[in-house]
Amino acid sequence: MNAAERKLYEEAIFFQMRFLRKPSKIERFSKGVQQQVNRRIPARFHQVITSAVKTMVESTVSGSHFTSFTVIDEQLSIVERNELAKEKVTYYQKAAAIEGIGTGAGGLFLGMADFPLLLSIKMKCLYELACIYGFDLSQKEERLFLLCIFQLAFSSSAHRQKMMKLIEEWETTREEMDWYSFQQEYRDYIDLVKLFQLMPVVGAAVGGVANHQLTGQLGEVARHVFHLRVLKESK
């Protein structure tokens, strides 16, 4: 491992420690507020989330979507791959923001339509990042790995610990996806944001910013996870 690679590895370790830290009092309070908000969101919206997540998981496992992506040149260093990955995340952040502004301006019904669209953008981003880091998505286990990254990025503190352990032991321990728990964690994570996005006028601004940040968060988590996985063998 050279100096540049070690820097990426150390950054990934630091990110892991920060991301997996115990929730603060403010975060625990926010979770309580979020649970109250959750009960106020229309049942129809919950149904849309459940259906969208289930469809996304099933299509990812089966490999029925996003099959046009191919592995990037094997000669690239991980430092070069990291730069490509950051550029790709920025691209998808912009796409997600534009989509969020458009659907957020329409209130409840278009706000519900935003959810499966944003899921699609996020998964396309993950697929491209996996290819940049040299992983073959024709292999089912690699597609399952992406779903683990997704859960890690958008779940409670306790569930993050579980997903990180699974990711660290991925080469020896692989599990099928519990899509119900998946959608529950994801729904609870973003409910408060999406409630504001369902409001006409306000929803446009919230939707654009929220989608940009959520996609950026996924990209950051994915980059560090891929760095840990690739560089672990180079130590």
Sequence and secondary structure as in RCSB ss.txt:
>XXXX:A:sequence
MNAAERKLYEEAIFFQMRFLRKPSKIERFSKGVQQQVNRRIPARFHQVITSAVKTMVESTVSGSHFTSFTVIDEQ
LSIVERNELAKEKVTYYQKAAAIEGIGTGAGGLFLGMADFPLLLSIKMKCLYELACIYGFDLSQKEERLFLLCIF
QLAFSSSAHRQKMMKLIEEWETTREEMDWYSFQQEYRDYIDLVKLFQLMPVVGAAVGGVANHQLTGQLGEVARHV
FHLRVLKESK
>XXXX:A:secstr
  HHHHHHHHHHHHHHHHHTS   HHHHHHHHHHHHHHHHS HHHHHHHHHHHHHHHHHHHHT S TT     TT
S HHHHHHHHHHHHHHHHHHHHHHHHHHHTT HHHHHHHHHHHHHHHHHHHHHHHHHTT  TTSHHHHHHHHHHH
HHHSS HHHHHHHHHHHHTTTT      HHHHHHHHHHHHHHHHHHHTSTTHHHHHHHHHHHHHHHHHHHHHHHH
HHHHHHHTT 
